[in-house]
Amino acid sequence: MKFGGTSVADALAMRRVINIIKCNLEGTAVVIVSAIAGATNVLTKVYHGAVAGELEKCHELVAFLMEQHGKIVRELLCNELVQRELLALIDCYAKEIYALIRHIILRQPKAPSLQFAKLVAYGELLSSAIMQRAMEAYGIPTELVDAREVIITDDDYCAANPLWDEISNAMVTRLKYNQTGYVMLTQGFIGATAKGITTILGREGSDYSAAIIAAAIDAREVQIWTDVDGVMTADPRSISHPRLLSQLSFAEAEELSYFGAKVIHPLTMGPIAKKNIPLRILNSFDSPAIDGGTVVCNVAGICTKALACREEIRLLKIVSKQGVDGVVFQRQIDNWLRSLTVAPDFVNLSSTVVRILFFNDIAEENPDAQLEKIAHWENITSQGLICVLGENLTSSASWLASLKVKAAMPSTTGLSLILLVPRNQLWTIAQTIHGIII
């Protein structure tokens, strides 16, 4: 059971989480919590402030964050002794953060990503410490296990890759499989190298943490509890009248999340799809009962129709010059792609045209001198992307003719049609498409 930042945002939200766990606890469970809503953003600002030498600003941000957690403790727990213990722990973490800030300011570390990972991990350490004492106070036997002891990763500190054998061994050692009503509580998002150096799995990586642990212990099911009812046919914050999708295949869920759907982290499906472990997405602000929501499972032929969108896309269109052999063109494109320092997020390649998408409008990768000899290229910024998931969708679809679409191409998997549209018309066009096909 994984609970995101909005699900543990304050004392009231944490009480809801505890009620959900109590209502649904059968046998042994692993509960994974994110930092409280906004905490990672604050800690990211602290890091950048430290790099800029802004000590006073950093201290103000840390004081604000610690006060937020102190308020949760005072509102959530009645026992004064437990309150004092948690407030002392919060103060201890604050002192550790202040020491790390001074280290960054004074030494400007050669490996800043290591310091960044160590700093932002405090969000999860704080929320999990409060949750553990609250769960115990509300009658749920809970062991808090530091994720850095079980999520063992490589040393790519800010986008760490799990070491599967080490994680499986660690989980087998720590998890009490046969203890009825027992909960192992740990943090999402964070891990550590084999040497114990803190790492993070990338932004919004708590979903991925849940999938990693589920695969390691062959869990019966993964539950992602969040602030929406499940996966919708489009983003309800921007598109009117989206429908709830009751079921998705792993491939469909991965496609939507990669191209912009915010409900699930894109890497989540990989580990659990291999083990055929279903994923259920539920609303922690709704009924604590496990019903409704969206189930992601190993099924084929669902033929779901849905949209996902991304803003600020850069398109690099490269067209072979007349008379250039198609094989030569593709070979040169392959060589150039391997040389890039910023990897493209999507490539659509034919014998004469390649369209390359970067999900970051500031990427500055352009064709090199060798490629310019055989191709023309166009750099198009300020684009929006619409991923239209559905069966038998093609770039020649009649409904596309009336829309201002810069490019239309099939996704690599063939599950969806990828459209590029002007950024300032993204949501208007998406709303129109949603009305046509959903």
Summary of the structure (lengths in Angstrom):
residues: 438
radius of gyration: 23.7
end to end distance: 30.8
largest distance: 80.7
contacts: 1482
relative contact order: 0.10
helix: 42%
strand: 22%
